[in-house]
Amino acid sequence: MSLSNVFIILWLLMLLLFQTPSSSAAATSTATAAEVAAAEAATNTNSSSFAFTKLLNSVKHIKSTSHSLRGNHRSMIHSSSYCNLALLGKHFHNDKVVSHTYNTLFCETLSPLLKSTQELRMLEIGFGCGHHNHGTSALMWKSFFHMHKGPGVKLYEIDYGPSESSLKCVEDFYKSYPGTSVVEGIYLGDQGNKAFLTNTIEKIGSSGLFDIIIDDGGHNYALSHTTFEVLWPQVAPGGFFLVEDLNVYMQNDA
């Protein structure tokens, strides 16, 4: 090898060592950090099983209730004797129940799915990083469907990011509930970005459509329009696409 070739190789190595990554590359590497952490946690089956048992033990005082509608008596939906989602929401301090009483809508709308003999697939946009009650809806849904369905639910979450705080939020949640004890995956990105949503669906895999998609994300018409456009084809026949907090949309878009 000639001396000139040696200098060329050294020059290329210097470029690689001191090259400044672009903002998009940095965002990509940051976005995958949560996925890597999740994958590593998922390999610890014992920890995942223990965390799931701990979750169920925390709600064992809440009784599993019947969801068969008697006639058309909607007042039953507001009763904890009909639907224990309210009790679970209050137990986990989730604002869907504590602040908004959306449990009345969810109990009525989702009750037909509880008759399914297949494991449900659910995608929720709005894990809640940045809020004091982040992850509480995931805990509520996991407990609810496990109580009322034998196979339970495979739950996937999307939240805004990536940022240092959102990555820490996800990391902390996985420390308490490692692997797939509660969620199958938490994906950080912009729900208004079609490429991100499409890539997320590809990462989740083609193991089936979603029985439930809930948009509790940015509370903005443009974001929800994009989300619906991309994800509506991912809803299974007989499934539901639910959008929360429409009253907030009017304030945000005013």
C-alpha positions, 0 to 999 in steps of 0.5 A, spaced: 500 500 500 502 506 497 503 512 502 498 516 499 493 511 500 494 510 507 493 518 508 486 517 504 484 512 509 486 516 515 483 522 512 476 518 511 477 515 519 478 522 521 471 524 517 467 519 521 470 520 528 468 527 528 462 528 523 457 532 526 450 528 525 444 531 522 438 533 527 434 528 523 439 523 524 439 525 532 432 524 532 432 517 529 437 515 534 433 518 540 427 515 537 429 508 537 432 508 544 426 507 547 424 501 542 431 498 544 430 499 552 423 496 551 426 490 547 431 489 552 426 489 558 421 484 554 427 479 554 426 479 561 420 474 562 420 473 569 420 480 571 414 481 566 410 476 569 411 478 576 409 486 574 403 483 571 401 479 577 403 485 581 398 489 577 392 484 578 393 484 585 393 491 586 386 491 583 383 484 586 378 488 590 375 491 584 370 486 582 369 483 575 362 485 573 357 483 567 356 487 561 350 484 558 345 490 557 338 489 559 333 492 555 335 499 553 336 501 560 342 506 559 342 508 567 345 502 568 352 504 564 353 509 570 353 504 575 359 500 577 355 494 578 354 494 571 361 497 569 367 497 573 371 501 569 369 507 573 372 504 579 379 502 575 379 509 573 379 512 580 384 507 582 389 509 578 387 516 578 386 516 570 383 523 568 378 519 563 374 517 569 376 522 574 375 528 570 371 527 564 367 520 566 368 517 559 367 511 562 360 512 561 361 512 553 367 506 553 362 502 557 357 502 552 361 502 546 366 497 547 361 492 551 360 488 544 368 486 544 368 483 551 364 477 547 370 476 543 373 469 544 380 472 541 385 477 544 383 484 542 388 489 539 388 496 542 392 502 540 392 508 544 395 515 542 397 519 548 401 515 553 401 521 557 408 523 558 409 530 561 403 529 565 402 527 572 398 521 570 402 518 565 401 511 563 395 510 568 390 509 562 394 503 560 394 500 567 386 501 567 385 498 560 390 492 561 386 491 568 379 492 565 380 487 559 384 482 563 378 482 568 373 481 562 376 477 557 380 470 558 385 472 552 385 480 554 388 485 550 395 487 547 396 494 548 400 499 544 401 506 546 404 512 542 406 519 545 409 525 543 417 525 542 422 524 542 425 528 547 429 527 554 423 527 558 419 523 554 425 518 554 425 518 561 418 517 562 418 511 558 424 508 561 421 509 568 415 506 566 418 500 564 422 499 570 415 498 574 412 494 568 418 491 564 417 487 558 410 486 555 407 486 562 402 492 561 404 494 554 407 491 547 410 497 545 411 505 546 412 509 540 415 516 540 413 521 535 409 526 532 402 523 530 401 529 525 407 525 521 404 520 516 411 517 515 411 516 523 405 513 523 406 508 517 413 506 520 410 505 527 404 500 524 410 497 520 414 496 527 408 493 530 407 488 525 402 485 520 399 480 526 392 483 525 388 490 525 386 493 531 379 492 535 380 499 538 384 505 536 383 511 541 386 518 540 387 522 546 393 525 543 395 533 541 387 535 541 388 538 535 383 538 528 389 537 523 393 532 528 387 528 528 385 528 521 392 526 519 391 520 524 385 518 522 387 518 515 393 514 516 390 509 522 382 508 520 384 502 515 388 499 521 381 498 524 378 491 524 371 490 522 366 491 528 372 495 531 372 502 534 376 509 532 375 514 538 377 521 539 377 524 546 376 531 548 373 534 542 371 540 546 379 542 547 379 542 540 375 548 539 379 552 544 386 549 541 384 551 534 380 558 535 
